[in-house]
Amino acid sequence: MKDDEDLELQALQRQLDDAFETTRPRAGFEDALWSRMQARRPLWRRIREFFGGLVDSVREAPAVPGAAVAALLVVAIGAGVLALSVVHQGGGGSTRGLSRPESDSQFNGAASFGRLPSPALHPPPTADTALPKASNPGAAAQPAYAVYLGPANLAWGGRFTFQLISAPVYRYGEPSAADADQFAASLGASRQGGGGAGALGSYSGDGFVLGVVGSIQALDREPSFYLTPDQTRLPAPGPAPAATADAFLAAHSLTPTWTYAVAVDQVGDVERVRYLRQFAVPGAGPAFLVDGLGERYGLEVDLRGGKPLQAIGPMPLFLASATYPTISSSQALTMALAAAPAAPASIQPIPTVNLTSVELVYALAIAGDHSFYEPAFVFSGTFTYNGVAYVKRVLVPAVDPSQRSS
Amino acid sequence: MLADRPPFEDLYRDFLGRIYAYVRAQVATPADAEDITAQVFMNAYQAYGRFEARNTTPAAWLFRIARNATLDHFRAHGRRERLRRTIEHQPVAEADPAGVAEERIQYRALLSHVAQLPERQRDAISLRHSGLSFEEVGALMKCSEDAAKMLYHRALKALRESVKEEMP
């Protein structure tokens, strides 16, 4: 009797082993979730991983300020960084006034920056072509859509309301180490190291460490700073994440002076306050800056337990501007439907997508000594594949092709 | 990266299925299990910098996060309602019919019996058959290794009775 009972229990154990070993998520879940996690990594971590062995470390500030030297923020810049040149940087440590146009010529058939490189969507270097991201940055606790950049059969089913004739293009010069020093000094930080192969510099200030890097083409990022505070010397948290982030930025003279909209995301135990950058387009209102996935971005402040962990954002640079002629809505639509995919196929069969919305945005085109924020149209449409909701995006440069070099 | 801390991607690939199965044994639908599993790995990814291998195994660390996430889910959604659906075998609308087909029917029935066990018994069964040692099960459940073994065997017998009762 006892033996029978033991045999029954052993059989049940085997069934349980089988049940647990064969109970797995649906096909595609593993890769989709991994992509989602990759896409939600902080930018500094993506940069660090991108540069792999060239990058030393990006560390949190030490608890003891005197040990700050040992916690230098060292970010190496590899082949993705372009040649450096002197830029015109506004005075002071804040971004105040740095985005004023140097000139604003009216288009007369010969735009002042010459032919422009074309901005484009492309997946980040370590991710798949289907990259889950939040479709609503204001409520991004759980991404609603995966971003799909691969091939698709496209149709148009929306309304195109923009009536642009021209739009401003903004240009910055790639900063030098001396420019980074000037920026750091304006925050009260002094150089602690060169940052290795090509980093503009690493710095230490009173209760924080700072790193500055140049443009990174593969990540579609302009020259950026990374400020990490000493966790023992932070003021009391504000009533809400955005208020805490505002106060933190203000205390370090880093409040953006460019136009922005604020979004707050929950990423694990981190609250991320994002100041999404906008550019004014006469007659069309503000247009968000988007990255290589078509996602809005700007300056980010990460908080944990209500305390700032790190701020990352664009280094304040002087922006020159010039007005360029733009394509018509019908041209934009034709180009969107005929656009080559920005990434290889990752979904089979190739999906059919009805593009239903279009947004005027600005996208970065990195191009040597000078890089450009250029107007563009992002067309979007959603579809579902294997139970996963995707958004397909197509970016069409808005500047007339006659004014573009690529 | 510390020498004794494997890359997170290795952990992810090794444990995703096991964590999913552990969660799936306790919640009513594959969709809930996927949501919780996603939350587990999002949280783990954020916290991995603070993981110290000398204090615990990666498995125990991940399953602790999974256990907490599952408890949070029940707090938020009402465990009673979820259990009622499971017990009464009332299928919840599935978002992905293909996913349903992938689940083996007989194992779903067995896991639904696991889900009906008292919480600690259910945990002991789920953690043990997710590949944890009794020492790890005990550590997670805040009891000794021997106590974990006893709890597991009591749970196994209770499960056998539960399965028998349903047989015609």
Interface residues (C-beta under 8 A of the other chain):
Chain A: E8 L9 L12 Q13 Q15 L16 D17 D18 A19 F20 E21 T22 T23 R24 P25 R26 A27 F29 E30 L33 W34 R36 M37 R40 R41 Q142 V267 G268 D269 V270 N386 G387
Chain B: E9 Y12 R13 L16 G17 R18 Y20 A21 Y22 R24 A25 P30 A33 E34 D35 T37 A38 F41 M42 N43 Y45 Q46 A47 A95 D96 A98 G99 E102 E103 R104 Y107 L110 L111 V114 I125 S126 H129 S130 G131 L156 K157 L159 R160 V163
